[in-house]
Amino acid sequence: MKLFLYFSQTIGLEIIDAKGQWVGRLHDIAMNPFADLYPKASELILRRGSLNREYAKINWEDIIYIEEEVRLKINGDRIKFTKDIPKCDFTLRRDIFDQQVVDIDDQRVVRVNDIHLLRVENQLYAAHVDVGLRAIFRRLGWMGIVDLLVFLVNSKSPYLTHEELIPWKATQILPKLGRMKSVLKLEVTKNKLNSIPSAALADIVQDLDIFARVSLFKSMDAVLQNKVFTDMTLIYKAELAEHLSEDEVAHLITNIPADEATDLLMKLPREKTHELMGLLGSETNKKLRKLLSFNKNSAGGLMTTEYLYLKPDATVADGIKKIKDNANFPGSIFFLYVVDDAHKYLGTTSLRRFINEDPEKLLIDMCYPENIHVYTDDSVEEVALLLERYKTSSIPVLNKQEIMQGVITIDDVLEELISLVWSKYKEKL
């Protein structure tokens, strides 16, 4: 018996009962994804007839072997056929063939062309998904002819020897919408998603069509959703928001950086923005209304109100504690800002400047000598010039009374500058 076989080559195999009588052909294989690290076959689905097809399922314990045919331990008269395909939570043909999967290792989206099955004694396990071109020809029954043609043209072609197999444990299946028991709901697959950096996962999500994008996004836990949504570009954020409930979008807005939330609200239709604002908590609502009041091309429109600050009497030890206590802070934790009791800006320091200093030293003595800042109505260009001149990645934003309002990070400026330059460039095309 072969150790490995391809699922496409099992479809249509004749099924013979204990008396040697033909009872049907193999249509699909149901799997138990909870059994092991690799899903194990649990039932076989067979069919008979051509115009008026009927279907039945057989427990795996009633199968002797699968080779050139399928041999059963039971008689055919015990098999009950119906007009409908038997219901199973997870099958190879329905749920895996032509399905999009995330390759966890290479962090890319691919389509499954075949499934590589491993035989252990009389059990079958899904070992790999085959995403290669050769798998398509195998399914069509053209592999022998195509292999011969390729061999005649180039006998050393990688096509003949290199198979694009991805281990099952390194894949994350993207479900079809509407499935009540999608494989994506399984805890084992959720854990796989958590192994991908949020920025890479955001790229993967953006590569999908909107329906698969919504399905994959909804499968993530709330923490991962917040990270991925933050790393998505604005146009994809807005598109995804249109396909989520208002409560779901409001939750995201509450838990992503304020500047990202403001950009999204400005991108959405005015009516939807108004409805979302009504769902936010009072503090979040107040913070975002303030940001929305600024021109989007000004420092005030670019800034986030989330930053870490301390008073002038704070020590280096206080600064380190502040950063440790805010490890999951949505904004930058590498810069600390010193403000007085009226929140008037006094200076900026960074973790690099004070981490090795005497814990009893005042944090304000660790601040940069240049008191660099911008005002809320300064332009994006002015902010960019200061960031470049002083080679810093963050800059505080003040109002005319020198009260600190927020901070701008270099990634926000670059995104806005690219957008502005592209707008001007397009007009010349």
Backbone hydrogen bonds, N-H to C=O, Kabsch-Sander energy under -0.5 kcal/mol:
donor,donor_aa,acceptor,acceptor_aa,energy
5,L,117,L,-1.9
7,F,115,I,-2.7
9,Q,6,Y,-1.0
10,T,6,Y,-0.5
10,T,7,F,-1.7
11,I,7,F,-1.2
12,G,26,L,-2.8
13,L,10,T,-2.0
15,I,24,G,-2.8
16,I,14,E,-0.5
16,I,70,V,-3.2
17,D,21,Q,-2.9
18,A,74,I,-2.4
20,G,17,D,-1.9
23,V,15,I,-2.8
24,G,15,I,-0.9
25,R,47,R,-2.9
26,L,13,L,-2.4
27,H,45,I,-3.1
28,D,45,I,-1.9
30,A,43,E,-2.3
31,M,90,F,-2.8
32,N,40,K,-3.2
35,A,32,N,-1.1
40,K,32,N,-1.6
41,A,124,L,-2.9
42,S,30,A,-2.9
43,E,30,A,-1.4
44,L,58,I,-2.6
45,I,28,D,-2.9
46,L,44,L,-0.5
46,L,56,A,-2.6
47,R,25,R,-2.6
48,R,54,E,-1.8
53,R,51,L,-0.8
54,E,48,R,-2.3
55,Y,82,T,-3.2
56,A,46,L,-1.9
58,I,44,L,-2.5
60,W,42,S,-2.1
62,D,59,N,-1.9
63,I,60,W,-1.7
64,I,71,R,-3.1
65,Y,71,R,-1.0
67,E,69,E,-2.6
70,V,14,E,-3.1
71,R,65,Y,-2.1
71,R,69,E,-0.5
72,L,16,I,-2.4
73,K,62,D,-2.7
74,I,62,D,-0.6
78,R,75,N,-1.6
79,I,76,G,-1.7
80,K,78,R,-0.5
81,F,79,I,-0.6
82,T,55,Y,-2.6
92,L,29,I,-2.2
95,D,91,T,-1.9
96,I,92,L,-1.7
97,F,92,L,-2.0
98,D,112,V,-2.1
99,Q,96,I,-2.4
101,V,110,V,-2.9
102,V,172,Q,-3.1
103,D,101,V,-0.6
103,D,108,R,-3.2
104,I,102,V,-1.0
104,I,170,A,-3.0
105,D,170,A,-0.5
107,Q,103,D,-1.8
108,R,103,D,-1.0
110,V,101,V,-2.6
110,V,108,R,-0.5
112,V,99,Q,-2.4
113,N,111,R,-0.5
113,N,130,D,-2.7
114,D,130,D,-1.4
116,H,128,H,-2.1
117,L,5,L,-3.2
117,L,115,I,-0.6
118,L,125,Y,-3.0
119,R,3,L,-3.3
120,V,118,L,-0.6
120,V,123,Q,-2.4
121,E,119,R,-0.5
123,Q,120,V,-2.5
125,Y,118,L,-2.5
126,A,39,P,-2.2
127,A,116,H,-2.2
127,A,125,Y,-1.0
128,H,116,H,-1.7
129,V,166,I,-2.4
130,D,114,D,-2.9
131,V,129,V,-0.6
131,V,164,E,-2.7
136,I,132,G,-0.6
136,I,133,L,-0.9
137,F,133,L,-1.3
138,R,134,R,-2.0
139,R,135,A,-2.1
140,L,136,I,-1.8
141,G,137,F,-0.8
141,G,138,R,-0.7
142,W,137,F,-2.5
143,M,137,F,-1.1
146,V,142,W,-2.8
147,D,143,M,-3.0
148,L,144,G,-1.8
149,L,145,I,-2.3
150,V,146,V,-2.7
151,F,147,D,-2.4
152,L,148,L,-2.2
153,V,149,L,-1.7
154,N,150,V,-3.5
157,S,154,N,-1.9
160,L,157,S,-1.6
161,T,158,P,-1.0
162,H,158,P,-3.6
163,E,161,T,-0.7
165,L,163,E,-1.5
166,I,129,V,-2.7
168,W,127,A,-2.7
170,A,167,P,-1.9
171,T,168,W,-1.9
172,Q,102,V,-1.6
174,L,100,Q,-2.4
179,R,176,K,-1.3
182,S,179,R,-0.6
185,K,182,S,-2.0
186,L,183,V,-1.7
189,T,186,L,-0.6
190,K,186,L,-1.5
191,N,187,E,-2.0
192,K,188,V,-0.9
193,L,189,T,-1.5
194,N,190,K,-1.4
195,S,192,K,-1.4
196,I,193,L,-1.7
201,L,197,P,-2.6
202,A,198,S,-2.3
203,D,199,A,-1.6
204,I,200,A,-1.9
205,V,201,L,-2.6
206,Q,202,A,-2.2
207,D,203,D,-1.1
207,D,204,I,-0.6
208,L,204,I,-0.5
208,L,205,V,-1.2
213,R,209,D,-2.6
214,V,210,I,-2.3
215,S,211,F,-1.9
216,L,212,A,-2.8
217,F,213,R,-2.4
218,K,214,V,-2.5
219,S,215,S,-1.0
220,M,216,L,-0.6
220,M,217,F,-1.2
225,Q,221,D,-2.5
226,N,222,A,-2.1
227,K,223,V,-1.7
228,V,224,L,-2.8
229,F,225,Q,-2.8
230,T,226,N,-1.8
231,D,227,K,-1.6
232,M,228,V,-0.9
232,M,229,F,-0.6
236,Y,233,T,-0.6
237,K,233,T,-2.2
238,A,234,L,-2.6
239,E,235,I,-1.7
240,L,236,Y,-2.6
241,A,237,K,-2.6
242,E,238,A,-1.4
243,H,239,E,-0.5
243,H,240,L,-1.5
244,L,241,A,-0.9
249,V,245,S,-2.3
250,A,246,E,-2.7
251,H,247,D,-2.0
252,L,248,E,-1.8
253,I,249,V,-2.8
254,T,250,A,-1.9
255,N,251,H,-1.1
255,N,252,L,-0.7
256,I,252,L,-0.8
261,A,257,P,-2.3
262,T,258,A,-2.5
263,D,259,D,-2.2
264,L,260,E,-2.0
265,L,261,A,-2.4
266,M,262,T,-2.1
267,K,263,D,-1.2
268,L,264,L,-1.9
273,T,269,P,-2.4
274,H,270,R,-2.4
275,E,271,E,-2.1
276,L,272,K,-2.5
277,M,273,T,-2.4
278,G,274,H,-1.3
279,L,275,E,-0.5
279,L,276,L,-1.4
280,L,276,L,-0.7
280,L,277,M,-0.8
285,N,281,G,-2.9
286,K,282,S,-2.4
287,K,283,E,-2.3
288,L,284,T,-2.5
289,R,285,N,-2.4
290,K,286,K,-1.6
291,L,287,K,-1.6
292,L,288,L,-2.8
293,S,289,R,-0.9
293,S,290,K,-0.5
294,F,291,L,-1.3
298,S,295,N,-2.0
299,A,378,D,-2.5
300,G,376,T,-3.0
301,G,295,N,-0.7
302,L,298,S,-1.3
303,M,299,A,-1.8
304,T,407,V,-2.6
307,Y,305,T,-0.8
310,L,337,Y,-2.4
314,A,311,K,-2.1
316,V,361,K,-2.3
317,A,359,P,-2.2
319,G,315,T,-2.0
320,I,316,V,-2.3
321,K,317,A,-2.2
322,K,318,D,-2.4
323,I,319,G,-1.9
324,K,320,I,-2.4
325,D,321,K,-2.6
326,N,322,K,-0.6
326,N,323,I,-0.8
327,A,324,K,-1.0
329,F,326,N,-2.1
336,L,349,T,-2.6
337,Y,308,L,-2.0
338,V,347,G,-2.8
339,V,310,L,-2.3
339,V,337,Y,-0.5
340,D,344,K,-1.8
343,H,340,D,-2.0
345,Y,402,E,-2.4
346,L,338,V,-2.9
347,G,338,V,-1.3
349,T,336,L,-2.7
351,L,334,F,-2.4
353,R,350,S,-0.8
354,F,350,S,-1.2
355,I,351,L,-2.1
357,E,354,F,-1.6
361,K,358,D,-2.1
363,L,314,A,-3.0
364,I,314,A,-0.5
365,D,362,L,-0.8
366,M,363,L,-1.6
367,C,364,I,-1.1
368,Y,348,T,-3.0
371,N,369,P,-0.6
372,I,370,E,-1.7
374,V,396,P,-2.2
376,T,398,L,-1.8
378,D,375,Y,-2.1
380,V,297,N,-1.2
383,V,379,S,-1.8
384,A,380,V,-2.6
385,L,381,E,-2.2
386,L,382,E,-1.8
387,L,383,V,-2.3
388,E,384,A,-2.1
389,R,385,L,-2.6
390,Y,386,L,-2.3
391,K,388,E,-0.5
392,T,387,L,-1.5
395,I,408,I,-2.3
397,V,406,G,-3.1
398,L,374,V,-2.9
399,N,403,I,-1.7
402,E,399,N,-2.1
404,M,343,H,-2.3
405,Q,397,V,-3.5
406,G,397,V,-1.4
407,V,304,T,-2.3
408,I,395,I,-2.5
410,I,393,S,-2.1
412,D,409,T,-0.8
413,V,409,T,-1.4
414,L,410,I,-2.6
415,E,411,D,-2.1
416,E,412,D,-1.8
417,L,413,V,-2.9
418,I,414,L,-2.7
419,S,415,E,-1.7
420,L,416,E,-2.4
421,V,417,L,-3.0
422,W,418,I,-2.4
423,S,419,S,-2.0
424,K,420,L,-2.1
425,Y,421,V,-2.5
426,K,422,W,-2.7
427,E,423,S,-1.1
428,K,424,K,-0.5
428,K,425,Y,-1.3
429,L,425,Y,-0.6
429,L,426,K,-1.1
